[in-house]
Structure formats: structure tokens, C-alpha cells
Amino acid sequence: MQALLHMLWQSDSAFPSGAFAFSHGLEGALGVKEDWSIHRIAALFATILRHRWSTADRVILVQAHRHADDRRRLAAIDRQFEAASLTEPLRVGSRRQGRAFLTSHARLRSPGAPALKEALDRKEILGHLPVLQGAIWRQLGMDERQASLAAGYAALSSLASVATRLGRLGAIQAHAIVRDLLPVLDQTVAQPVGDDAMPSSFVPWLEIMALEHAQADLRLFVN
Amino acid sequence: MQSIELSNEAPTAAPAAARIGIGGPVGCGKTALIERLIPVLQRRGINFAVVTNDLVTKEDALRLQRSGLIDPTRVSAVEAGACPHTVIREDPTLNIAAGDEMERLHPGLELVIFESGGDNLASTYSLDLVDWWMFVIDVAGGDDIPRKRGPGVLRSDLLVVNKVDLAPHVGVDLDQMLADARSVRNGRPVLATNARTGQAIEELADIILHAVLLER
């Protein structure tokens, strides 16, 4: 029961982890045109879940969860995610969000978090978000599926929140999308992750939008 | 009501430098006050840095970095994700991390100033982020602001009323505005400033440095 409660706690958007400031390319994408329908936005969210979060972030999270006690292996997984993240705003964003996530857990003295924070400060790890989620949530007693669901839900609700704050969705519309994409999340989390699986993603248009967004003078979000 | 013992894993803060917040509505003069404070703090030998939280740009950070007043590496910007309240209150982790990074880059740092992105009168700072914070309003915003009793006006450690030189030009009775401010704050300090001329900036530095035990 405690692991389940930890999962609820960690997937709560109120947990301070800096997530609210990252749009993961969405601010740039939604700024391209005015007439985004709710269906198109839902399709965009599904694409991000299926073709980036599930195949890259989730793969890394699961591997970090499995090797939470092995600092050298965690560092290697972290470097692998860095190497696979070609788009700088998303790569740097993942590291900044990871540092913010770890800042909270280190202050809370969650098991293993202070040592990981010291390793990050010493630059022994890069601190990508899914690596730290996997490692810390394992120490909190969450199993692999719970950790994946918490991260996936946080990613989905974060996208909905971004679109709402950008005025592209009403708050209730946003949660209609979240509700309807929960089965997608369930399906993606059910897909097995091999220990030697490589992170991959294919959302080229979104990555181009993220690159353009990084050059914009006016922007609300980090990426 | 029975109190609840927190576990040994209670929240802890480890920063060495004192951390203060400067918040207030957009256009009240927060950046101008910081520009005036910088030479005063430098003259007093304070080792400090500034973290800004601009709403949609990095304009405030760039303004300070290009001012020639301060080493540009001592100024950084944190994006607020359309949530200027959240970044200093509900989720200050990005600011905490920025402050930690400043301390790592500048050993011996004594003070980090977090300038908020500018918002309404409900804005307050998390005590996870800062040890002390001030809220800035200005006379051009209207003399009824103190009477509206927003949390920023009521709960800040210091309320600054800026741009006092504009009072006669915007039909504000400054004495009455200051009296209202002192009345609603139950004895908490209120300071009238003019960042354009430097009025009361030395006094502002005195209050800040006394509050964070860096008097010199």
C-alpha cells in the first residue's frame, strides 16, 4: 500500500519538481498555427507518448530502476540518454528538470537522493530526469510498473497543463484528453523493456519546433 | 490538536548564502531597485548574485548583465512557465537549483537575490527558497493598493512603496498611502523609495543586511 501511495504522491503535479516550466516542444508546436482542434492536440499528445516518452524516457527509467543500486551503471544509462537526445532544448531541459526533481528529494532526504545530489554536483552523473525518477522511485519502494505509470502520467498531465496555460485548451477539455489517453499510457507501459534496449524517438516535427522555440525572444517555457 | 512528529528525513536546506526575494507587480521598479542596490552592496563588500524570473523573456537578466554594474556570471534567469507565482512559491525547485549553481560558481557567495517575474498582489515567496523577502508596489499603481490587502502587501518582511516622486503627478496622497500600508501591516516595516534618484536605497540595504545578518 505504501508503494501505491508513493506512486500517487510522485505523480501529483503539485510535487515540486520544476515540471511546470517545461513544455517539451509544445509551446513552439502550438504556436505554429491558431486553429488547433482538440482532436489534433490529442493526437499530438498521443504521438509524444508513443514515439518519445515510451521509447526513450520510459526505456531509460526502467533501466535506471533496475540498476538503482549501481552508481556506475546509472551513470552509463544517463550518458546513453544524453547521447540519444539530439535536440538540445529537450536534452538540456531533461537535465534541468532532473536537477530540480533531485533538489526536492535531496532536501526531503528521500533514500539515496542526497548521495545522487552529491554525485550530480561532482558531475559524476548528468542527472537526466528519467534516470533519477527510476533510481529514486525504486528506493521509495515503487515497482517498475508503478514507476513507469507515475512518470507517464506526469508527462501526460504536464502536456495538458502546458496547453491549458497557453490558452489552447480549456481545463476540462485538457482532462478529456488525459482521460482518453490513459489507455494509451497503459498500453505503452505494458511493452517490455530489454536490459540492452536503446532509447529512441521519432518526433522530428516537434523537435524542429523545439529548436525554433529556443531561438524565440518571447517564450513562457524553458523548452 | 496533537502534533505530528516528522521523520528524520524532514526537509533540510543546506545553502550557505543568505537568500532573499524581491517581488511585486510588473512595472513597479524591482529591477531598477536592484540596479540601485548593486553598487551599495558592492561598496559594503557583500559577495552576492542575482537570479531573475522573467515572465516571457530574459529581459531583466540581460538588462543587469549588460548594465556594467555586475559580473554577468553573477546574474542568471529562470523561466516561469507562465506561472510567476509557482516558480517562487509552490515549486521553487528551479530557483533553488539556480541559487545552488551560483554558490558553486562563486565560492564564498554570501547573498542571492531572487527577483520575481512580476505578478499581482497575491504573490508570496516560499520559505524553502528565501530567508527574507520584500514586496514592491509603486504609487502609480494606485493609492488603494495597500487597502486591497493582498498577501504580498500583508505578509512580506518589508513593503516598499516605490516611485514616490510620481505621487503628485498621479493624484496620490503619499502620506495617506504610507499610513494605510503601515495600518494593514500591523507594525511590519514599510519603506518609501525612489529608484530613479536613489532615495532610501542605503536604508533599504541596511534593512536587508540586518535581516540576513550581513551588516557591515
Interface residues (C-beta under 8 A of the other chain):
Chain A: A14 P16 S17 G18 A19 F20 A21 F22 S23 R96 R99 A100 F101 T103 S104 R107 L108 R109 S110 D121 V162 R165 L166 D217 L218 R219 L220 F221 V222
Chain B: N8 E9 A10 P11 T12 A13 A14 L55 V56 T57 V78 E79 A80 G81 A82 C83 T86 V87 E90 D91 P92 T93 L94 I96 A97 D100 R104 D128
